[in-house]
């Protein structure tokens, strides 16, 4: 069976795609064996003090948006 010259690029693309799919499927089947399960995270049950903000230092002039693009 000879592949015509017009179809060689498509045949190469299909072959590479099928090989990549086979490798990905094989790795997906063995993923639980190779990797460890993620640790369960439990949220901290302590209440959060929302009023305690860290001080912020502002450097330079305050930001004023340019509402007129022609004016600089």
N, C-alpha and C positions, 0 to 999 in steps of 0.2 A: 504494500500500500504506500503510494507516494502522495505526499501532501503538496498541493499546488503552491506555487510561490506567493500567490495572492493571499493564501490562508495561513501562511507560516507564522506571522505575528500573532494572529488570533489563537492559533494552536499553542504557541509558547505562553501566551497570557493565561489560557485556560489551564495549562499544565502547572504553571507556577502557582496559580490560585488554588488549585486542588491540593497541591503539596502543602501550602501554607495552612489551608483549612484542616488537613489531616494532622499537622503538627499542633495546631491550636486545640483541636478536639482532644488529642491525646493528652496534652498538658492540662486541659480542663478536667479530664477524668481523674487525673492523679493529683489535683491541687490539694484536696484535704489531707493527703498522705504526706506531701512535702512540707506544707506550711502549717504553722501552729495556729490554733484558733485565737481570735482576738480576746483580750482580757475584758471581762465585764466591768464597766465603769458604773459606779453608783454615785448619784449626785450628792453633793454635800448637803446635809440636812440642817446646817446652821443657818439662821436668818442673816440676810445681807443688810448692812447699814447703808441705806441709800443716801443719807444726808452727809456722809463723810466723803467729800470729793477731794481729790489730790489738787494741790495748787497748780495753776497753769501760768506760765510766764509768756506774756505777749511781747514780741519784739517788733519794733517798727510801727508804722502807721496802720490803723485799722483798714480792713479790706472794704473798698467801695466798688461795687460792680460798675462796669462801663455800660451804661444803657444806651449811649449814642456811639455806634461804632466809628463814625467819621471823626469824632473828637478824640484826641489823644491826650 
